[in-house]
């Protein structure tokens, strides 16, 4: 570690919660009044010194965190981001109507993307992002973050969520406290879609829902019922696609919840 103008007490002042790897949301604390830069870009810090940072699917190994403490001392913390291996599937024989939707559908998809981008760009000062998140639904994981399909030899977009396969009508709950910033029953790709803002740029998105319980502006507490699983939008079967964002950066929800197998085992023991 290289430190500039740093004393021994300051060197111990930054704490982290999370794993430094591609796709991860990492949360941390610094003394109140500190300022943070990640690779030269300012990071918003709560009045009591809490913050969140993220590393996208293809994040570079070498990153740099700079902390300026209230007394003016500065600490430079090099960060090493571990690379992940992603599953790549090849699918052939896909029809051209699926490969390239008609112009009307494409225009609708562009409008949907603008709405979701605006919702994820909302900044609020609530601090629910520091909670211990829970799974919004439990069950078999049928899709993982970062995986990618190659359709007719054309690479598709990577999958930026975790899929949990459950029947249509299964209730989805809030993984942490927050405010609903998007509630749309019928988007082109994602079908019924809900976004919950957890504060300081951290948000959860739920896709392919069959029923929405809440509206934009509604507050939710962890565990509150939000919606029901469905097979709406461009999917082949009912499941929840849960996505995690730090502003526009797409992250892996698995980075902030206990392993699904442990949760299911605990449920089985309780029963």
Protein Blocks (a to p, Z undefined) as FASTA:
>chain_A
ZZehiafklmmmpcceddddehiacdddddehiacdeehiacdddfkopacddddfklcf
bdcdddddfkopacddddddddddddddddehiafklmpccfklmmmmmmmmmmmmmmmm
pccfbfklmpccddfbgcddfbdehiacdeehiacdddfbdcddddehiacddfbgcddf
bdcfbdfklmpaddddebjhiacddehiabdfbdehiacdehiafbdcdfehjdfbdcdd
ddddehjbccdfklmcccfklmmmmmmmmZZ
